[in-house]
Amino acid sequence: MLKHRGFPSRLPSSDFQFTVRRPNKKGATKLIVRERYADRRNADRLADEGFMRALWEYFGEESFERGNLDAGRLSWLLGREVEYADDSQDPEDYETLLKINVGRAMVSFPDVFGG
């Protein structure tokens, strides 16, 4: 499992985790597309925005390996702002390549992109 050195481990002053410390012995937690409903708590929205900001600052428009990024946090963005970078989409592989869908991310998180 690739560890993204320098990537924030959590949202500051919160318990919202962005990375995991060590690989799961049973394999990577499966990435799933989670529906974000309009009535989500403000804290959850801030965590999504903070995670997107960290992804953008760390990776930009480049493809990136899932590595030690938290599956739960990625799943809130998967299928919209974050997508698989190629056809070898294995939701249970730490080496799966992902990328930011910049157009959708700019609409969902305008403050991250200076809007």
C-alpha positions as CSV (number, residue, x, y, z in Angstrom):
1,M,0.0,0.0,0.0
2,L,1.4,3.3,-1.1
3,K,1.5,5.9,1.7
4,H,1.0,9.4,0.4
5,R,3.5,11.3,2.5
6,G,2.5,14.8,3.3
7,F,-1.2,14.2,2.6
8,P,-3.3,15.3,5.6
9,S,-4.4,12.4,7.8
10,R,-7.7,14.1,8.8
11,L,-9.7,17.2,8.7
12,P,-8.1,19.6,11.2
13,S,-9.9,19.8,14.6
14,S,-12.2,16.9,13.8
15,D,-12.4,13.1,13.7
16,F,-13.0,12.9,9.9
17,Q,-10.2,10.6,8.7
18,F,-8.5,11.1,5.3
19,T,-5.9,8.3,5.4
20,V,-5.4,4.9,7.0
21,R,-2.2,4.0,8.8
22,R,-1.7,0.4,7.6
23,P,-3.2,-2.0,5.1
24,N,-6.2,-4.1,6.0
25,K,-5.0,-7.8,6.3
26,K,-8.1,-8.9,4.4
27,G,-7.5,-6.5,1.5
28,A,-8.5,-3.0,0.8
29,T,-11.9,-1.9,1.9
30,K,-14.2,-1.8,-1.2
31,L,-14.9,1.6,-2.8
32,I,-18.6,2.2,-3.4
33,V,-20.5,5.1,-4.8
34,R,-22.3,6.7,-1.9
35,E,-25.3,9.0,-2.4
36,R,-24.9,12.5,-0.9
37,Y,-28.3,13.7,0.1
38,A,-29.2,17.4,0.5
39,D,-30.0,17.0,4.2
40,R,-26.4,15.9,5.2
41,R,-24.9,17.5,8.2
42,N,-22.8,20.6,7.7
43,A,-19.8,18.8,9.4
44,D,-20.0,16.0,6.7
45,R,-20.1,18.6,3.9
46,L,-17.0,20.4,5.4
47,A,-15.2,17.0,5.5
48,D,-16.0,16.4,1.9
49,E,-14.8,19.8,1.0
50,G,-11.6,19.4,3.1
51,F,-10.9,16.1,1.5
52,M,-11.4,17.5,-2.0
53,R,-9.1,20.4,-1.2
54,A,-6.4,18.0,0.0
55,L,-6.8,15.8,-3.2
56,W,-6.6,18.9,-5.4
57,E,-3.5,20.4,-3.7
58,Y,-1.7,17.0,-3.5
59,F,-2.6,15.5,-6.9
60,G,-4.1,18.2,-9.1
61,E,-5.2,16.9,-12.5
62,E,-2.8,13.9,-12.4
63,S,-4.0,10.3,-11.9
64,F,-3.2,9.0,-8.4
65,E,-3.0,5.6,-6.7
66,R,-5.6,4.9,-4.1
67,G,-2.9,3.8,-1.6
68,N,-3.6,4.8,2.0
69,L,-6.5,7.2,1.2
70,D,-9.6,6.4,3.3
71,A,-12.2,4.3,1.4
72,G,-15.1,5.8,3.2
73,R,-14.0,9.4,2.4
74,L,-13.3,8.4,-1.2
75,S,-16.6,6.7,-1.6
76,W,-18.5,10.0,-0.9
77,L,-16.8,11.5,-4.0
78,L,-16.5,8.4,-6.2
79,G,-18.6,8.4,-9.4
80,R,-18.9,12.2,-9.3
81,E,-15.8,14.3,-8.4
82,V,-13.4,11.3,-8.3
83,E,-13.5,8.6,-10.9
84,Y,-11.4,5.6,-12.0
85,A,-8.5,6.7,-14.2
86,D,-8.5,3.7,-16.4
87,D,-10.5,0.5,-17.3
88,S,-8.8,-1.6,-14.6
89,Q,-11.2,-0.5,-11.9
90,D,-10.8,-2.7,-8.9
91,P,-12.6,-1.2,-6.0
92,E,-10.7,-3.5,-3.6
93,D,-7.2,-2.8,-4.7
94,Y,-4.8,-0.3,-3.1
95,E,-3.1,0.2,-6.4
96,T,-6.2,1.3,-8.3
97,L,-5.7,4.5,-10.2
98,L,-8.1,7.4,-9.6
99,K,-8.4,11.0,-10.9
100,I,-10.3,14.1,-10.1
101,N,-13.1,15.0,-12.5
102,V,-12.2,18.7,-12.5
103,G,-15.4,19.9,-14.1
104,R,-17.7,18.2,-11.7
105,A,-15.5,19.0,-8.7
106,M,-15.5,22.7,-9.6
107,V,-19.3,22.7,-9.6
108,S,-19.6,20.7,-6.3
109,F,-16.8,22.5,-4.5
110,P,-16.4,26.0,-5.9
111,D,-14.5,27.3,-2.9
112,V,-11.7,24.7,-3.4
113,F,-11.1,25.9,-7.0
114,G,-11.3,29.6,-6.3
115,G,-14.9,30.1,-7.3
